[in-house]
Amino acid sequence: MEKLILLFAFACWTGISAQPPVNNKDSLTAKKITVTTSLTDYIPRMTLETKRYNIGVEFYVKNGKSIYTNLGYIHSNGSAGGFFKVSSLGTQGMSMEVEGRHYFKKHRILPAAAIIVMPHLLQYYSKERLNTGYYTGINTSYQYSLTQRETSNKDPYYVTQNNVGLLAMIGYQCQKKYKLIIDQSIGLGVVFVHSTSSNSFGLITGNSYGNFNDFKGILPNIAYEFRIGF
């Protein structure tokens, strides 16, 4: 999976160097391809101590419309446990996202937004392009993970989890010096979670997520992304 992500990134970078800017009648231009990675996904998630190595690509279409895709590899730092965590021996998995965006050509940063989301301050004094400034979008995602756990008798077993998410997004993307891209967004939506355990007989080691092994349902979801790239 790591080799696949590196190959995907190389192919996207090659595409960037080969594509010229798109010209528009209002004199603004757009990058046809932008490559980013989400820094927030490298922060270990609380429940399973997992982080996500990821690469994302935005393809500009026209009239302020673009399509963003992201591919990720999920990996845990090791065993996890505690009151706010699911006790586990390790987790691996993969994820993918597809997001449709519409840019409003609004580049002036709202003071209230900068106060609420402090990293927004980093986006002042940026170059204006067709695919920068405030945007809205719909994000769909899929995530597969395999978590190894053990019973109180130290018998190992696995939990397979499939998540399908839908988010309404609002964000701001900018281009700084040296063509550095900073993109951050906030999303609100739902996620459908389906977890199944292969062998969980015996008492389960203590955690506050009693339904982690076998669960099927829809949960609310809030997401914040901070991406950088070129």
C-alpha positions as CSV (number, residue, x, y, z in Angstrom):
1,M,0.0,0.0,0.0
2,E,2.9,2.4,0.8
3,K,4.5,1.7,-2.6
4,L,1.1,2.3,-4.3
5,I,0.7,5.7,-2.6
6,L,4.3,6.7,-3.6
7,L,3.6,5.7,-7.2
8,F,0.3,7.6,-7.1
9,A,2.1,10.7,-5.8
10,F,4.8,10.5,-8.5
11,A,2.2,10.2,-11.3
12,C,0.4,13.2,-10.0
13,W,3.6,15.2,-9.7
14,T,4.5,14.3,-13.3
15,G,1.0,15.5,-14.3
16,I,1.5,18.9,-12.6
17,S,4.7,19.6,-14.5
18,A,3.1,18.7,-17.8
19,Q,-0.1,20.8,-17.4
20,P,-0.2,24.6,-18.1
21,P,-2.4,27.0,-16.1
22,V,-6.0,27.4,-17.3
23,N,-6.8,30.9,-18.5
24,N,-10.1,32.5,-17.8
25,K,-11.8,35.6,-19.2
26,D,-11.7,37.4,-15.9
27,S,-7.9,37.2,-15.9
28,L,-7.6,34.7,-13.1
29,T,-5.9,31.4,-13.7
30,A,-6.2,28.0,-12.1
31,K,-3.9,25.1,-11.5
32,K,-5.3,22.1,-13.3
33,I,-3.8,19.7,-10.8
34,T,-2.9,20.2,-7.2
35,V,-1.3,17.6,-4.9
36,T,-1.7,17.8,-1.2
37,T,-1.5,15.7,2.0
38,S,-3.7,16.0,5.1
39,L,-1.5,16.8,8.1
40,T,-4.3,16.3,10.6
41,D,-4.4,12.6,9.5
42,Y,-0.8,12.0,10.8
43,I,-1.9,12.8,14.3
44,P,-2.7,9.5,16.1
45,R,-6.5,9.0,16.5
46,M,-7.5,8.6,20.1
47,T,-9.5,5.4,19.9
48,L,-7.0,3.1,18.2
49,E,-3.8,5.2,18.1
50,T,-3.9,5.1,14.3
51,K,-2.6,7.6,11.8
52,R,-3.2,7.8,8.0
53,Y,-0.5,8.3,5.4
54,N,-2.2,9.9,2.6
55,I,-1.9,11.7,-0.7
56,G,-4.6,13.8,-2.3
57,V,-5.1,15.4,-5.8
58,E,-7.4,18.1,-6.9
59,F,-8.4,18.3,-10.6
60,Y,-9.8,21.7,-11.7
61,V,-12.7,21.3,-14.2
62,K,-14.2,24.7,-15.1
63,N,-16.4,27.5,-13.8
64,G,-15.1,27.2,-10.3
65,K,-15.7,23.4,-10.2
66,S,-13.1,20.9,-9.2
67,I,-12.8,17.2,-8.1
68,Y,-10.6,16.2,-5.2
69,T,-9.5,12.6,-4.5
70,N,-7.5,11.1,-1.7
71,L,-5.9,7.7,-1.0
72,G,-4.6,6.7,2.4
73,Y,-2.9,3.9,4.3
74,I,-4.0,3.4,7.9
75,H,-1.4,2.1,10.4
76,S,-1.3,2.1,14.2
77,N,1.7,3.0,16.4
78,G,1.3,-0.2,18.4
79,S,-1.1,-1.5,21.0
80,A,-3.8,0.8,22.4
81,G,-5.7,0.8,25.6
82,G,-7.3,3.0,28.3
83,F,-10.6,4.5,29.2
84,F,-11.1,6.5,26.1
85,K,-9.5,3.9,23.8
86,V,-10.3,0.6,22.3
87,S,-7.8,-2.0,23.6
88,S,-6.1,-3.5,20.6
89,L,-2.8,-5.0,19.5
90,G,-2.6,-3.1,16.2
91,T,-4.6,-1.8,13.3
92,Q,-4.1,-1.6,9.5
93,G,-6.3,-0.5,6.7
94,M,-6.9,1.8,3.7
95,S,-9.2,4.7,2.9
96,M,-10.3,6.7,-0.1
97,E,-12.2,9.9,-0.6
98,V,-13.9,11.7,-3.5
99,E,-15.0,15.3,-3.1
100,G,-16.8,17.7,-5.5
101,R,-16.0,21.4,-4.9
102,H,-17.3,24.8,-6.0
103,Y,-15.2,27.9,-5.5
104,F,-17.0,31.2,-4.9
105,K,-14.1,33.5,-6.0
106,K,-14.3,35.0,-2.6
107,H,-10.7,35.5,-1.4
108,R,-11.1,38.1,1.4
109,I,-10.8,36.2,4.7
110,L,-13.7,36.7,7.1
111,P,-12.4,38.0,10.4
112,A,-14.9,35.9,12.4
113,A,-13.7,32.7,10.5
114,A,-10.1,33.6,11.4
115,I,-11.0,33.9,15.1
116,I,-12.9,30.6,15.2
117,V,-10.3,28.7,13.2
118,M,-6.9,30.1,14.1
119,P,-4.9,28.4,11.4
120,H,-7.0,30.5,8.9
121,L,-4.6,33.3,9.8
122,L,-1.9,31.5,7.8
123,Q,-3.9,32.1,4.6
124,Y,-3.7,35.9,4.6
125,Y,-1.7,37.5,1.7
126,S,-2.1,34.8,-0.8
127,K,-2.3,34.7,-4.6
128,E,-5.8,34.7,-6.1
129,R,-6.7,31.9,-8.5
130,L,-9.8,30.3,-9.8
131,N,-9.4,27.4,-7.4
132,T,-8.4,29.4,-4.3
133,G,-10.5,31.2,-1.7
134,Y,-13.7,30.0,-0.1
135,Y,-15.4,26.9,-1.4
136,T,-18.1,24.4,-0.5
137,G,-18.3,20.7,-1.4
138,I,-19.7,17.3,-0.8
139,N,-17.2,14.6,0.4
140,T,-17.8,10.9,0.2
141,S,-15.4,8.5,1.8
142,Y,-14.8,4.8,2.4
143,Q,-12.5,3.2,5.0
144,Y,-11.6,-0.4,5.7
145,S,-9.6,-1.4,8.7
146,L,-8.5,-4.7,10.4
147,T,-7.9,-4.5,14.2
148,Q,-6.2,-7.3,16.2
149,R,-7.6,-7.7,19.7
150,E,-7.5,-10.3,22.4
151,T,-9.8,-11.7,25.0
152,S,-9.2,-11.7,28.7
153,N,-7.7,-15.2,28.2
154,K,-5.2,-13.7,25.7
155,D,-6.8,-15.4,22.7
156,P,-6.3,-13.2,19.6
157,Y,-9.1,-12.3,17.2
158,Y,-9.7,-9.7,14.5
159,V,-12.3,-7.0,14.1
160,T,-13.1,-5.9,10.5
161,Q,-14.6,-2.4,10.1
162,N,-16.1,-0.8,7.0
163,N,-17.1,2.9,7.2
164,V,-18.9,4.9,4.5
165,G,-19.1,8.6,5.1
166,L,-20.9,11.7,3.7
167,L,-20.0,15.2,4.6
168,A,-21.0,18.7,3.6
169,M,-17.8,20.8,3.5
170,I,-16.9,24.4,3.7
171,G,-13.2,25.4,3.3
172,Y,-10.6,27.8,2.1
173,Q,-7.6,27.1,-0.1
174,C,-4.8,29.5,-0.9
175,Q,-1.5,29.6,-2.7
176,K,1.5,31.1,-0.9
177,K,5.1,31.8,-2.0
178,Y,6.9,29.0,-3.8
179,K,3.5,27.7,-5.0
180,L,2.8,26.3,-1.5
181,I,-0.8,25.3,-1.2
182,I,-2.6,25.5,2.2
183,D,-6.1,24.0,2.3
184,Q,-8.3,23.7,5.3
185,S,-11.9,22.6,5.6
186,I,-14.6,21.7,8.1
187,G,-17.3,19.1,7.4
188,L,-20.5,18.0,9.0
189,G,-22.3,14.8,8.1
190,V,-22.9,11.1,8.9
191,V,-20.9,7.9,8.7
192,F,-22.3,4.4,8.3
193,V,-20.2,2.0,10.5
194,H,-20.2,-1.8,10.1
195,S,-18.0,-3.8,12.4
196,T,-17.7,-7.6,12.6
197,S,-15.5,-9.8,14.8
198,S,-14.1,-13.1,13.6
199,N,-13.7,-14.7,17.0
200,S,-14.6,-12.9,20.2
201,F,-15.7,-15.6,22.5
202,G,-14.5,-15.1,26.1
203,L,-14.5,-11.9,28.2
204,I,-13.2,-8.9,26.3
205,T,-10.5,-6.7,27.9
206,G,-12.0,-3.5,29.3
207,N,-12.7,-0.5,27.3
208,S,-15.4,2.1,27.0
209,Y,-16.5,1.0,23.5
210,G,-18.5,-2.1,24.2
211,N,-20.0,-2.1,20.7
212,F,-16.7,-1.9,18.8
213,N,-16.6,-5.6,17.9
214,D,-20.0,-6.0,16.4
215,F,-21.8,-2.8,15.4
216,K,-24.0,-1.7,12.5
217,G,-25.4,1.8,12.4
218,I,-25.3,5.5,11.3
219,L,-23.4,8.0,13.5
220,P,-22.9,11.8,13.3
221,N,-19.5,12.9,12.0
222,I,-17.6,16.1,12.2
223,A,-14.3,16.5,10.4
224,Y,-11.5,19.1,10.2
225,E,-8.7,18.8,7.6
226,F,-5.5,20.8,7.3
227,R,-3.7,20.1,4.0
228,I,-0.5,21.3,2.5
229,G,1.0,20.7,-1.0
230,F,2.0,22.2,-4.3
